[in-house]
Amino acid sequence: MAYLLSRDTGQLEAEVPLQRRGSVVVPPGPYRVRVATARRVQEAEVTLRRGSVTDLDRLSLRSVPLLALVRKGEGQASSRTLLSAGFEAGMPAEGDFGALLGARISGSLEWRSISVSLGLSYGHAATDNGFVRLNLHHVGLAAGITHPLPLGPLVLSFGLSLEGIALLEVLEPLQPGGQTDDGRAAFVLGLTPLARLELPLASRWVPALSFRGRVLFGEGARVRFAPVGSLGLGWVF
């Protein structure tokens, strides 16, 4: 199917099935011609003048990321589902530990300009005094909402999420003959401003870089700022 959209308003002005040759008459002005098949979308920009005739076969079409069409609200679908996974690094929820390293998987459902997401993460941090290593296992579950802002070929999203984090400390002796022992378990809540930068590709793959500035509330009304960055790859359904 070939679509003719106004570049000024984004409104669909005409559509022509690719299997049937024909012509359409539209007012002069700037337009975006979009040709969509089952596997890809291509487009070109033209300016039609009064009395002129434009042949689709003579246009230089370029591939367009399917995700970008949904982001701008110009595609035929008004929603999308994104499943992503990646690595993350940052500060742990507890102090006196080294860097938190781990992985994260998440899914998001986007409708128009709002995205609702659910993410699960695991991280590990450790510290030792030469005799005993204290390992911190860090499991988080987060639900959030974001709003996308297209920036040319990139998409920048801002939002806020609520995150619950379960912590388990495990003592590991560094000297021979010692025994591993479970330490303290705890649970903290985090209110997390987040930013996500995506680069939609012509296929359904979406590499993304994100930053979460977690503000954590733990035992004894303690408040801790623990930023985390992640690099991941998503797939649009």
TORPA-4810 file (N, C-alpha, C, O; in nm, 3 decimals):
<nodes>
NODE_1_0.083_-0.119_0.000_0.000_0.000_0.000_0.088_0.126_0.000_0.190_0.132_0.070_M
NODE_2_0.048_0.224_-0.079_0.118_0.352_-0.081_0.027_0.457_-0.018_-0.092_0.465_-0.048_A
NODE_3_0.086_0.539_0.072_0.011_0.641_0.143_0.069_0.778_0.110_0.190_0.794_0.093_Y
NODE_4_-0.019_0.876_0.101_0.022_1.014_0.078_-0.022_1.096_0.198_-0.142_1.112_0.223_L
NODE_5_0.077_1.149_0.274_0.049_1.224_0.396_0.096_1.368_0.380_0.199_1.394_0.317_L
NODE_6_0.021_1.459_0.438_0.062_1.599_0.438_0.181_1.616_0.531_0.177_1.571_0.646_S
NODE_7_0.287_1.683_0.483_0.403_1.708_0.568_0.373_1.813_0.674_0.439_1.816_0.778_R
NODE_8_0.275_1.897_0.651_0.243_2.003_0.748_0.163_1.951_0.866_0.189_1.989_0.980_D
NODE_9_0.066_1.862_0.840_-0.025_1.816_0.945_-0.009_1.669_0.980_-0.055_1.626_1.085_T
NODE_10_0.057_1.590_0.891_0.067_1.446_0.912_-0.060_1.372_0.876_-0.067_1.250_0.893_G
NODE_11_-0.161_1.442_0.826_-0.288_1.381_0.792_-0.277_1.298_0.663_-0.210_1.337_0.568_Q
NODE_12_-0.345_1.182_0.665_-0.348_1.097_0.547_-0.439_1.159_0.443_-0.557_1.182_0.469_L
NODE_13_-0.384_1.185_0.323_-0.460_1.249_0.216_-0.513_1.149_0.114_-0.621_1.168_0.057_E
NODE_14_-0.437_1.041_0.091_-0.480_0.942_-0.008_-0.402_0.813_0.014_-0.295_0.814_0.074_A
NODE_15_-0.458_0.702_-0.035_-0.389_0.573_-0.033_-0.421_0.495_-0.158_-0.533_0.498_-0.209_E
NODE_16_-0.318_0.424_-0.209_-0.331_0.352_-0.335_-0.273_0.212_-0.317_-0.157_0.200_-0.278_V
NODE_17_-0.348_0.105_-0.344_-0.293_-0.031_-0.338_-0.180_-0.048_-0.439_-0.192_-0.004_-0.554_P
NODE_18_-0.071_-0.111_-0.397_0.043_-0.129_-0.486_0.011_-0.224_-0.601_0.070_-0.215_-0.708_L
NODE_19_-0.084_-0.316_-0.578_-0.114_-0.414_-0.683_-0.195_-0.352_-0.797_-0.204_-0.411_-0.905_Q
NODE_20_-0.254_-0.235_-0.774_-0.337_-0.175_-0.879_-0.284_-0.037_-0.914_-0.280_0.052_-0.830_R
NODE_21_-0.245_-0.021_-1.039_-0.195_0.109_-1.083_-0.311_0.208_-1.095_-0.421_0.171_-1.135_R
NODE_22_-0.285_0.332_-1.062_-0.387_0.434_-1.073_-0.328_0.569_-1.040_-0.207_0.582_-1.020_G
NODE_23_-0.413_0.668_-1.033_-0.368_0.803_-1.001_-0.466_0.867_-0.904_-0.584_0.833_-0.901_S
NODE_24_-0.416_0.961_-0.827_-0.499_1.036_-0.734_-0.472_1.185_-0.757_-0.363_1.223_-0.800_V
NODE_25_-0.571_1.265_-0.728_-0.559_1.409_-0.742_-0.567_1.472_-0.604_-0.664_1.451_-0.531_V
NODE_26_-0.465_1.551_-0.569_-0.459_1.616_-0.439_-0.420_1.762_-0.459_-0.363_1.798_-0.562_V
NODE_27_-0.449_1.848_-0.361_-0.409_1.988_-0.371_-0.258_2.002_-0.373_-0.189_1.915_-0.319_P
NODE_28_-0.204_2.106_-0.432_-0.058_2.129_-0.430_-0.008_2.151_-0.288_-0.082_2.197_-0.202_P
NODE_29_0.119_2.117_-0.265_0.178_2.136_-0.133_0.283_2.030_-0.103_0.310_1.945_-0.188_G
NODE_30_0.343_2.035_0.017_0.445_1.938_0.056_0.381_1.809_0.108_0.288_1.814_0.189_P
NODE_31_0.431_1.695_0.062_0.375_1.566_0.101_0.487_1.468_0.135_0.603_1.484_0.096_Y
NODE_32_0.447_1.365_0.208_0.534_1.251_0.236_0.469_1.129_0.174_0.355_1.095_0.207_R
NODE_33_0.541_1.063_0.083_0.491_0.941_0.020_0.548_0.822_0.096_0.670_0.810_0.112_V
NODE_34_0.461_0.734_0.144_0.505_0.620_0.222_0.455_0.492_0.157_0.336_0.476_0.130_R
NODE_35_0.547_0.401_0.130_0.516_0.273_0.068_0.541_0.164_0.172_0.654_0.148_0.219_V
NODE_36_0.436_0.090_0.209_0.445_-0.009_0.316_0.416_-0.148_0.262_0.317_-0.170_0.192_A
NODE_37_0.504_-0.243_0.296_0.482_-0.384_0.266_0.482_-0.460_0.398_0.491_-0.400_0.504_T
NODE_38_0.472_-0.593_0.390_0.466_-0.673_0.513_0.597_-0.669_0.590_0.596_-0.691_0.711_A
NODE_39_0.709_-0.641_0.524_0.838_-0.650_0.591_0.911_-0.517_0.607_1.006_-0.510_0.685_R
NODE_40_0.870_-0.413_0.537_0.943_-0.289_0.550_0.856_-0.170_0.508_0.753_-0.185_0.443_R
NODE_41_0.902_-0.053_0.548_0.836_0.071_0.512_0.939_0.164_0.451_1.049_0.179_0.504_V
NODE_42_0.904_0.228_0.337_0.992_0.323_0.271_0.915_0.452_0.247_0.793_0.452_0.235_Q
NODE_43_0.988_0.563_0.241_0.919_0.689_0.219_1.009_0.787_0.143_1.130_0.770_0.133_E
NODE_44_0.945_0.890_0.091_1.014_0.999_0.023_0.931_1.125_0.042_0.810_1.118_0.063_A
NODE_45_0.996_1.240_0.034_0.927_1.368_0.048_0.923_1.438_-0.088_1.022_1.444_-0.160_E
NODE_46_0.805_1.489_-0.120_0.787_1.558_-0.248_0.707_1.686_-0.225_0.632_1.697_-0.128_V
NODE_47_0.724_1.781_-0.314_0.642_1.902_-0.315_0.568_1.907_-0.448_0.628_1.921_-0.554_T
NODE_48_0.436_1.895_-0.439_0.354_1.892_-0.561_0.309_2.033_-0.597_0.264_2.110_-0.512_L
NODE_49_0.324_2.063_-0.724_0.281_2.194_-0.775_0.155_2.177_-0.859_0.127_2.068_-0.909_R
NODE_50_0.083_2.282_-0.874_-0.043_2.276_-0.948_-0.019_2.228_-1.092_0.063_2.284_-1.165_R
NODE_51_-0.092_2.125_-1.130_-0.082_2.072_-1.265_0.029_1.973_-1.287_0.040_1.916_-1.395_G
NODE_52_0.114_1.949_-1.186_0.226_1.856_-1.203_0.182_1.712_-1.180_0.080_1.686_-1.116_S
NODE_53_0.260_1.617_-1.235_0.234_1.474_-1.220_0.361_1.409_-1.165_0.470_1.429_-1.218_V
NODE_54_0.345_1.329_-1.058_0.459_1.260_-0.997_0.439_1.110_-1.006_0.333_1.058_-0.970_T
NODE_55_0.541_1.040_-1.056_0.538_0.894_-1.071_0.608_0.831_-0.951_0.723_0.863_-0.923_D
NODE_56_0.539_0.741_-0.880_0.597_0.676_-0.762_0.725_0.600_-0.796_0.818_0.594_-0.716_L
NODE_57_0.729_0.543_-0.915_0.847_0.462_-0.953_0.973_0.547_-0.969_1.084_0.494_-0.969_D
NODE_58_0.957_0.678_-0.981_1.073_0.765_-1.002_1.123_0.830_-0.873_1.221_0.905_-0.873_R
NODE_59_1.055_0.800_-0.763_1.096_0.860_-0.635_1.210_0.780_-0.573_1.217_0.658_-0.588_L
NODE_60_1.299_0.849_-0.503_1.409_0.784_-0.429_1.360_0.754_-0.288_1.363_0.841_-0.201_S
NODE_61_1.314_0.632_-0.267_1.258_0.592_-0.138_1.369_0.549_-0.043_1.467_0.487_-0.084_L
NODE_62_1.353_0.582_0.084_1.448_0.540_0.187_1.374_0.458_0.292_1.255_0.481_0.317_R
NODE_63_1.445_0.363_0.354_1.384_0.281_0.459_1.359_0.363_0.583_1.438_0.451_0.618_S
NODE_64_1.249_0.335_0.649_1.209_0.406_0.771_1.191_0.305_0.883_1.124_0.204_0.863_V
NODE_65_1.249_0.330_1.003_1.226_0.240_1.116_1.078_0.232_1.150_1.011_0.335_1.160_P
NODE_66_1.028_0.111_1.168_0.888_0.096_1.205_0.858_0.164_1.337_0.750_0.220_1.356_L
NODE_67_0.955_0.158_1.429_0.936_0.220_1.560_0.918_0.370_1.549_0.837_0.428_1.621_L
NODE_68_0.994_0.433_1.459_0.984_0.578_1.445_0.845_0.620_1.399_0.795_0.725_1.439_A
NODE_69_0.781_0.538_1.316_0.647_0.571_1.270_0.548_0.569_1.384_0.462_0.656_1.395_L
NODE_70_0.560_0.469_1.470_0.470_0.461_1.585_0.495_0.576_1.680_0.400_0.633_1.734_V
NODE_71_0.622_0.611_1.703_0.657_0.720_1.793_0.594_0.851_1.748_0.546_0.929_1.831_R
NODE_72_0.594_0.874_1.617_0.541_1.000_1.566_0.390_0.997_1.548_0.329_1.099_1.516_K
NODE_73_0.330_0.880_1.567_0.186_0.870_1.550_0.143_0.866_1.407_0.026_0.891_1.378_G
NODE_74_0.234_0.835_1.314_0.201_0.836_1.172_0.176_0.697_1.117_0.130_0.683_1.004_E
NODE_75_0.207_0.593_1.195_0.189_0.458_1.144_0.045_0.415_1.151_-0.041_0.487_1.202_G
NODE_76_0.018_0.297_1.099_-0.117_0.245_1.102_-0.151_0.191_1.240_-0.269_0.180_1.275_Q
NODE_77_-0.048_0.156_1.321_-0.072_0.109_1.457_-0.057_0.223_1.554_0.025_0.312_1.535_A
NODE_78_-0.139_0.220_1.660_-0.133_0.326_1.761_-0.063_0.279_1.886_-0.054_0.355_1.983_S
NODE_79_-0.013_0.155_1.888_0.053_0.103_2.005_0.164_0.009_1.961_0.170_-0.033_1.846_S
NODE_80_0.252_-0.022_2.055_0.359_-0.117_2.027_0.399_-0.182_2.157_0.377_-0.127_2.265_R
NODE_81_0.459_-0.300_2.147_0.514_-0.370_2.262_0.663_-0.389_2.239_0.705_-0.434_2.132_T
NODE_82_0.743_-0.354_2.339_0.889_-0.363_2.328_0.942_-0.451_2.441_0.915_-0.425_2.558_L
NODE_83_1.016_-0.554_2.406_1.084_-0.640_2.502_1.233_-0.619_2.487_1.287_-0.630_2.377_L
NODE_84_1.302_-0.587_2.598_1.445_-0.557_2.590_1.523_-0.622_2.702_1.467_-0.657_2.807_S
NODE_85_1.651_-0.639_2.680_1.743_-0.696_2.779_1.878_-0.628_2.764_1.913_-0.582_2.655_A
NODE_86_1.953_-0.622_2.875_2.083_-0.557_2.867_2.160_-0.567_2.996_2.118_-0.631_3.092_G
NODE_87_2.276_-0.502_2.996_2.364_-0.500_3.113_2.352_-0.364_3.181_2.323_-0.263_3.117_F
NODE_88_2.375_-0.362_3.312_2.370_-0.237_3.384_2.482_-0.229_3.488_2.534_-0.331_3.533_E
NODE_89_2.516_-0.107_3.525_2.621_-0.082_3.623_2.587_0.047_3.696_2.529_0.139_3.639_A
NODE_90_2.626_0.053_3.824_2.598_0.173_3.901_2.632_0.155_4.047_2.717_0.073_4.083_G
NODE_91_2.565_0.230_4.131_2.587_0.224_4.275_2.485_0.130_4.339_2.368_0.133_4.302_M
NODE_92_2.528_0.047_4.435_2.434_-0.044_4.502_2.344_0.030_4.599_2.368_0.146_4.634_P
NODE_93_2.239_-0.039_4.643_2.144_0.021_4.737_2.203_0.039_4.876_2.154_0.120_4.954_A
NODE_94_2.309_-0.035_4.908_2.376_-0.023_5.037_2.514_0.039_5.017_2.576_0.020_4.912_E
NODE_95_2.561_0.112_5.116_2.693_0.173_5.108_2.804_0.075_5.138_2.779_-0.040_5.174_G
NODE_96_2.929_0.122_5.124_3.049_0.044_5.157_3.068_-0.078_5.067_3.138_-0.172_5.103_D
NODE_97_3.007_-0.077_4.950_3.028_-0.183_4.853_3.088_-0.123_4.726_3.084_-0.002_4.704_F
NODE_98_3.144_-0.212_4.643_3.196_-0.168_4.515_3.083_-0.144_4.417_2.966_-0.138_4.455_G
NODE_99_3.118_-0.131_4.290_3.018_-0.104_4.187_2.921_-0.220_4.174_2.957_-0.336_4.189_A
NODE_100_2.797_-0.185_4.145_2.693_-0.284_4.121_2.694_-0.320_3.972_2.680_-0.232_3.887_L
NODE_101_2.712_-0.449_3.942_2.711_-0.498_3.804_2.602_-0.602_3.791_2.585_-0.686_3.879_L
NODE_102_2.528_-0.598_3.680_2.421_-0.694_3.666_2.354_-0.688_3.531_2.410_-0.638_3.434_G
NODE_103_2.232_-0.740_3.527_2.156_-0.748_3.403_2.011_-0.707_3.431_1.965_-0.707_3.545_A
NODE_104_1.942_-0.671_3.322_1.805_-0.624_3.336_1.723_-0.667_3.215_1.770_-0.659_3.102_R
NODE_105_1.601_-0.712_3.239_1.505_-0.738_3.132_1.380_-0.655_3.160_1.343_-0.634_3.276_I
NODE_106_1.318_-0.610_3.056_1.199_-0.526_3.074_1.106_-0.539_2.955_1.146_-0.577_2.845_S
NODE_107_0.982_-0.507_2.980_0.882_-0.503_2.874_0.803_-0.375_2.888_0.777_-0.329_2.999_G
NODE_108_0.763_-0.318_2.776_0.686_-0.194_2.780_0.574_-0.199_2.677_0.589_-0.256_2.569_S
NODE_109_0.464_-0.140_2.714_0.350_-0.126_2.625_0.328_0.022_2.601_0.305_0.098_2.695_L
NODE_110_0.335_0.062_2.475_0.321_0.203_2.442_0.192_0.227_2.367_0.156_0.152_2.276_E
NODE_111_0.123_0.331_2.406_0.000_0.371_2.339_0.006_0.521_2.316_0.008_0.599_2.411_W
NODE_112_0.009_0.559_2.190_0.024_0.699_2.151_0.153_0.755_2.210_0.261_0.715_2.167_R
NODE_113_0.146_0.847_2.306_0.267_0.912_2.357_0.300_0.871_2.499_0.379_0.939_2.566_S
NODE_114_0.243_0.761_2.548_0.268_0.716_2.684_0.317_0.571_2.680_0.264_0.489_2.606_I
NODE_115_0.418_0.542_2.761_0.472_0.407_2.771_0.466_0.360_2.917_0.513_0.429_3.007_S
NODE_116_0.409_0.242_2.938_0.404_0.180_3.071_0.496_0.058_3.068_0.483_-0.027_2.980_V
NODE_117_0.588_0.050_3.163_0.689_-0.055_3.158_0.697_-0.132_3.290_0.659_-0.082_3.396_S
NODE_118_0.749_-0.254_3.279_0.775_-0.339_3.394_0.912_-0.401_3.374_0.938_-0.460_3.269_L
NODE_119_1.000_-0.389_3.474_1.137_-0.437_3.458_1.183_-0.519_3.577_1.145_-0.493_3.691_G
NODE_120_1.266_-0.619_3.550_1.326_-0.704_3.652_1.477_-0.698_3.637_1.530_-0.716_3.528_L
NODE_121_1.548_-0.673_3.747_1.693_-0.659_3.741_1.760_-0.742_3.849_1.703_-0.768_3.955_S
NODE_122_1.883_-0.783_3.819_1.967_-0.851_3.919_2.106_-0.789_3.914_2.160_-0.765_3.806_Y
NODE_123_2.162_-0.763_4.031_2.296_-0.708_4.038_2.375_-0.766_4.154_2.319_-0.822_4.248_G
NODE_124_2.505_-0.752_4.144_2.594_-0.803_4.249_2.702_-0.701_4.279_2.760_-0.641_4.188_H
NODE_125_2.729_-0.682_4.407_2.838_-0.595_4.452_2.907_-0.665_4.569_2.847_-0.750_4.634_A
NODE_126_3.031_-0.630_4.596_3.105_-0.698_4.702_3.208_-0.605_4.764_3.250_-0.506_4.704_A
NODE_127_3.248_-0.640_4.884_3.358_-0.573_4.953_3.424_-0.676_5.044_3.360_-0.772_5.085_T
NODE_128_3.551_-0.657_5.077_3.618_-0.752_5.166_3.723_-0.679_5.249_3.767_-0.569_5.215_D
NODE_129_3.763_-0.745_5.360_3.867_-0.690_5.448_3.992_-0.776_5.450_4.074_-0.763_5.540_N
NODE_130_4.006_-0.864_5.351_4.121_-0.952_5.345_4.095_-1.088_5.408_4.168_-1.183_5.380_G
NODE_131_3.994_-1.098_5.492_3.961_-1.225_5.557_3.823_-1.275_5.515_3.801_-1.395_5.499_F
NODE_132_3.730_-1.181_5.499_3.592_-1.216_5.466_3.544_-1.125_5.354_3.565_-1.004_5.358_V
NODE_133_3.478_-1.184_5.255_3.415_-1.105_5.149_3.265_-1.097_5.179_3.202_-1.198_5.209_R
NODE_134_3.210_-0.979_5.170_3.067_-0.958_5.189_3.004_-0.932_5.053_3.028_-0.829_4.989_L
NODE_135_2.923_-1.027_5.011_2.856_-1.017_4.881_2.714_-0.962_4.899_2.642_-1.001_4.991_N
NODE_136_2.678_-0.871_4.813_2.544_-0.814_4.815_2.471_-0.853_4.686_2.511_-0.815_4.576_L
NODE_137_2.364_-0.930_4.703_2.280_-0.968_4.590_2.158_-0.876_4.588_2.096_-0.850_4.691_H
NODE_138_2.128_-0.829_4.470_2.040_-0.714_4.455_1.935_-0.748_4.348_1.969_-0.755_4.229_H
NODE_139_1.807_-0.770_4.387_1.701_-0.805_4.293_1.595_-0.696_4.298_1.539_-0.667_4.403_V
NODE_140_1.568_-0.637_4.183_1.474_-0.525_4.178_1.359_-0.549_4.082_1.377_-0.611_3.977_G
NODE_141_1.242_-0.500_4.119_1.124_-0.504_4.032_1.070_-0.361_4.023_1.042_-0.299_4.125_L
NODE_142_1.056_-0.310_3.901_1.019_-0.170_3.883_0.903_-0.157_3.785_0.896_-0.229_3.685_A
NODE_143_0.813_-0.064_3.814_0.703_-0.029_3.723_0.710_0.121_3.700_0.723_0.198_3.795_A
NODE_144_0.702_0.162_3.574_0.720_0.304_3.545_0.637_0.351_3.428_0.572_0.272_3.359_G
NODE_145_0.640_0.481_3.406_0.570_0.543_3.295_0.662_0.648_3.234_0.725_0.725_3.307_I
NODE_146_0.669_0.653_3.101_0.757_0.747_3.032_0.683_0.814_2.916_0.578_0.768_2.872_T
NODE_147_0.741_0.924_2.870_0.688_0.998_2.756_0.800_1.018_2.655_0.905_1.073_2.691_H
NODE_148_0.783_0.974_2.528_0.889_0.984_2.428_0.893_1.121_2.361_0.791_1.188_2.346_P
NODE_149_1.015_1.161_2.323_1.035_1.285_2.251_1.127_1.257_2.132_1.247_1.244_2.152_L
NODE_150_1.074_1.247_2.007_1.158_1.221_1.890_1.258_1.334_1.867_1.222_1.451_1.869_P
NODE_151_1.385_1.296_1.844_1.492_1.392_1.816_1.564_1.346_1.689_1.669_1.283_1.697_L
NODE_152_1.508_1.377_1.573_1.567_1.330_1.449_1.561_1.178_1.444_1.454_1.121_1.459_G
NODE_153_1.677_1.111_1.422_1.676_0.964_1.417_1.668_0.900_1.555_1.648_0.779_1.565_P
NODE_154_1.684_0.978_1.662_1.683_0.926_1.798_1.548_0.950_1.865_1.469_1.034_1.821_L
NODE_155_1.524_0.876_1.972_1.405_0.897_2.054_1.450_0.906_2.200_1.510_0.813_2.253_V
NODE_156_1.420_1.018_2.264_1.455_1.041_2.403_1.328_1.035_2.487_1.231_1.104_2.459_L
NODE_157_1.329_0.950_2.590_1.213_0.934_2.677_1.247_0.975_2.819_1.356_0.946_2.869_S
NODE_158_1.153_1.043_2.884_1.166_1.081_3.024_1.051_1.019_3.102_0.941_1.003_3.050_F
NODE_159_1.076_0.985_3.229_0.968_0.928_3.307_1.004_0.908_3.452_1.103_0.960_3.502_G
NODE_160_0.919_0.832_3.519_0.933_0.807_3.662_0.888_0.664_3.689_0.791_0.617_3.630_L
NODE_161_0.957_0.596_3.779_0.917_0.459_3.814_0.927_0.438_3.964_0.997_0.510_4.035_S
NODE_162_0.855_0.339_4.010_0.859_0.295_4.149_0.924_0.159_4.152_0.882_0.068_4.080_L
NODE_163_1.028_0.144_4.234_1.108_0.021_4.232_1.120_-0.037_4.372_1.150_0.033_4.468_E
NODE_164_1.095_-0.167_4.382_1.118_-0.241_4.506_1.241_-0.328_4.491_1.256_-0.398_4.390_G
NODE_165_1.331_-0.324_4.590_1.459_-0.395_4.579_1.478_-0.484_4.701_1.473_-0.438_4.815_I
NODE_166_1.500_-0.613_4.676_1.532_-0.709_4.781_1.684_-0.726_4.787_1.749_-0.747_4.685_A
NODE_167_1.739_-0.717_4.907_1.884_-0.726_4.928_1.917_-0.846_5.015_1.850_-0.872_5.115_L
NODE_168_2.020_-0.920_4.976_2.067_-1.032_5.056_2.219_-1.025_5.065_2.289_-1.026_4.963_L
NODE_169_2.270_-1.018_5.188_2.414_-1.016_5.211_2.461_-1.157_5.244_2.401_-1.225_5.326_E
NODE_170_2.569_-1.202_5.180_2.626_-1.335_5.201_2.773_-1.320_5.237_2.850_-1.259_5.162_V
NODE_171_2.813_-1.376_5.353_2.952_-1.371_5.398_3.029_-1.489_5.340_2.988_-1.604_5.353_L
NODE_172_3.141_-1.459_5.276_3.223_-1.562_5.212_3.365_-1.553_5.265_3.434_-1.455_5.236_E
NODE_173_3.412_-1.652_5.340_3.548_-1.646_5.394_3.652_-1.656_5.284_3.636_-1.731_5.188_P
NODE_174_3.759_-1.579_5.300_3.868_-1.583_5.202_3.980_-1.677_5.245_4.068_-1.707_5.165_L
NODE_175_3.977_-1.724_5.371_4.078_-1.816_5.421_4.030_-1.959_5.407_3.910_-1.983_5.419_Q
NODE_176_4.119_-2.056_5.383_4.081_-2.197_5.371_4.012_-2.246_5.498_4.048_-2.208_5.610_P
NODE_177_3.911_-2.331_5.479_3.842_-2.390_5.593_3.725_-2.309_5.645_3.652_-2.356_5.731_G
NODE_178_3.706_-2.190_5.595_3.594_-2.108_5.641_3.463_-2.153_5.581_3.462_-2.227_5.483_G
NODE_179_3.351_-2.108_5.639_3.218_-2.146_5.592_3.142_-2.022_5.544_3.150_-1.915_5.603_Q
NODE_180_3.069_-2.042_5.436_2.985_-1.935_5.385_2.863_-1.920_5.476_2.805_-2.020_5.521_T
NODE_181_2.824_-1.798_5.501_2.712_-1.773_5.593_2.624_-1.662_5.536_2.674_-1.562_5.485_D
NODE_182_2.492_-1.682_5.547_2.399_-1.577_5.506_2.402_-1.463_5.605_2.399_-1.484_5.726_D
NODE_183_2.406_-1.343_5.552_2.404_-1.225_5.637_2.265_-1.165_5.642_2.165_-1.238_5.643_G
NODE_184_2.257_-1.036_5.645_2.131_-0.965_5.662_2.053_-0.959_5.532_2.110_-0.944_5.424_R
NODE_185_1.921_-0.972_5.543_1.831_-0.951_5.430_1.752_-0.823_5.455_1.718_-0.792_5.570_A
NODE_186_1.723_-0.750_5.350_1.653_-0.623_5.366_1.571_-0.594_5.240_1.587_-0.660_5.137_A
NODE_187_1.484_-0.495_5.252_1.401_-0.453_5.140_1.394_-0.300_5.140_1.371_-0.238_5.244_F
NODE_188_1.415_-0.241_5.024_1.408_-0.095_5.013_1.318_-0.058_4.896_1.297_-0.136_4.803_V
NODE_189_1.264_0.063_4.902_1.182_0.118_4.795_1.256_0.232_4.728_1.329_0.306_4.793_L
NODE_190_1.236_0.247_4.598_1.303_0.354_4.526_1.206_0.431_4.438_1.122_0.371_4.370_G
NODE_191_1.216_0.562_4.440_1.144_0.649_4.348_1.246_0.695_4.245_1.342_0.763_4.280_L
NODE_192_1.226_0.660_4.119_1.332_0.667_4.021_1.300_0.754_3.900_1.224_0.712_3.813_T
NODE_193_1.357_0.874_3.892_1.352_0.948_3.765_1.440_0.874_3.663_1.547_0.824_3.698_P
NODE_194_1.395_0.866_3.539_1.472_0.791_3.440_1.469_0.861_3.305_1.377_0.935_3.271_L
NODE_195_1.574_0.834_3.229_1.586_0.885_3.092_1.636_0.770_3.004_1.720_0.690_3.046_A
NODE_196_1.584_0.763_2.882_1.618_0.653_2.791_1.638_0.709_2.651_1.554_0.784_2.600_R
NODE_197_1.749_0.673_2.589_1.781_0.718_2.454_1.782_0.598_2.361_1.859_0.504_2.381_L
NODE_198_1.696_0.600_2.259_1.683_0.489_2.166_1.725_0.530_2.026_1.713_0.646_1.987_E
NODE_199_1.775_0.432_1.952_1.810_0.452_1.812_1.733_0.349_1.730_1.784_0.240_1.705_L
NODE_200_1.610_0.382_1.686_1.531_0.287_1.607_1.600_0.255_1.476_1.646_0.345_1.406_P
NODE_201_1.606_0.126_1.444_1.668_0.082_1.319_1.559_0.051_1.217_1.440_0.049_1.249_L
NODE_202_1.602_0.029_1.093_1.506_-0.001_0.987_1.434_-0.133_1.014_1.322_-0.153_0.967_A
NODE_203_1.497_-0.224_1.088_1.432_-0.347_1.130_1.359_-0.321_1.261_1.337_-0.206_1.299_S
NODE_204_1.323_-0.426_1.331_1.252_-0.410_1.458_1.347_-0.405_1.579_1.300_-0.399_1.692_R
NODE_205_1.478_-0.407_1.556_1.574_-0.399_1.666_1.588_-0.255_1.714_1.588_-0.162_1.634_W
NODE_206_1.600_-0.239_1.846_1.611_-0.105_1.905_1.720_-0.104_2.012_1.693_-0.142_2.125_V
NODE_207_1.844_-0.061_1.979_1.945_-0.043_2.084_1.911_0.080_2.167_1.859_0.179_2.116_P
NODE_208_1.941_0.073_2.295_1.903_0.183_2.384_2.004_0.199_2.497_2.063_0.102_2.544_A
NODE_209_2.021_0.323_2.540_2.104_0.359_2.654_2.013_0.430_2.754_1.944_0.526_2.718_L
NODE_210_2.013_0.385_2.879_1.923_0.445_2.977_1.996_0.479_3.106_2.100_0.421_3.137_S
NODE_211_1.939_0.573_3.180_1.994_0.618_3.308_1.880_0.628_3.408_1.777_0.688_3.379_F
NODE_212_1.900_0.567_3.526_1.800_0.573_3.632_1.864_0.632_3.757_1.959_0.576_3.811_R
NODE_213_1.813_0.745_3.801_1.866_0.810_3.921_1.785_0.771_4.043_1.703_0.850_4.090_G
NODE_214_1.808_0.651_4.094_1.724_0.598_4.201_1.744_0.673_4.333_1.857_0.693_4.378_R
NODE_215_1.633_0.713_4.394_1.633_0.768_4.529_1.569_0.662_4.618_1.449_0.638_4.609_V
NODE_216_1.650_0.598_4.704_1.607_0.480_4.779_1.574_0.516_4.924_1.643_0.596_4.987_L
NODE_217_1.468_0.454_4.973_1.424_0.473_5.112_1.436_0.339_5.182_1.365_0.244_5.148_F
NODE_218_1.526_0.331_5.281_1.551_0.205_5.349_1.517_0.207_5.496_1.433_0.286_5.541_G
NODE_219_1.582_0.120_5.571_1.557_0.108_5.714_1.598_0.235_5.788_1.693_0.303_5.749_E
NODE_220_1.526_0.266_5.893_1.559_0.383_5.973_1.540_0.513_5.898_1.607_0.612_5.928_G
NODE_221_1.449_0.515_5.801_1.420_0.636_5.723_1.544_0.690_5.652_1.554_0.810_5.626_A
NODE_222_1.639_0.601_5.620_1.757_0.644_5.546_1.721_0.670_5.401_1.637_0.600_5.343_R
NODE_223_1.783_0.770_5.343_1.762_0.803_5.202_1.898_0.797_5.132_1.996_0.852_5.181_V
NODE_224_1.903_0.729_5.019_2.029_0.712_4.947_2.006_0.732_4.798_1.908_0.683_4.742_R
NODE_225_2.098_0.805_4.733_2.093_0.824_4.589_2.185_0.721_4.524_2.305_0.719_4.552_F
NODE_226_2.129_0.636_4.437_2.207_0.527_4.377_2.180_0.521_4.228_2.095_0.443_4.184_A
NODE_227_2.250_0.602_4.147_2.227_0.603_4.002_2.274_0.474_3.936_2.371_0.412_3.980_P
NODE_228_2.204_0.434_3.830_2.238_0.314_3.754_2.221_0.344_3.606_2.122_0.404_3.565_V
NODE_229_2.318_0.301_3.526_2.308_0.314_3.381_2.302_0.176_3.317_2.358_0.081_3.371_G
NODE_230_2.235_0.166_3.205_2.224_0.036_3.138_2.232_0.052_2.986_2.195_0.156_2.930_S
NODE_231_2.281_-0.053_2.922_2.292_-0.058_2.776_2.223_-0.186_2.732_2.261_-0.295_2.775_L
NODE_232_2.122_-0.172_2.646_2.045_-0.289_2.609_2.001_-0.289_2.465_2.027_-0.196_2.389_G
NODE_233_1.934_-0.397_2.429_1.882_-0.416_2.294_1.740_-0.467_2.304_1.712_-0.562_2.377_L
NODE_234_1.650_-0.403_2.229_1.509_-0.440_2.236_1.456_-0.489_2.102_1.520_-0.472_1.998_G
NODE_235_1.339_-0.551_2.108_1.272_-0.604_1.989_1.127_-0.558_1.994_1.059_-0.578_2.094_W
NODE_236_1.080_-0.497_1.885_0.944_-0.445_1.878_0.850_-0.553_1.824_0.878_-0.614_1.721_V
NODE_237_0.739_-0.575_1.894_0.638_-0.670_1.850_0.522_-0.596_1.784_0.425_-0.659_1.739_F
</nodes>
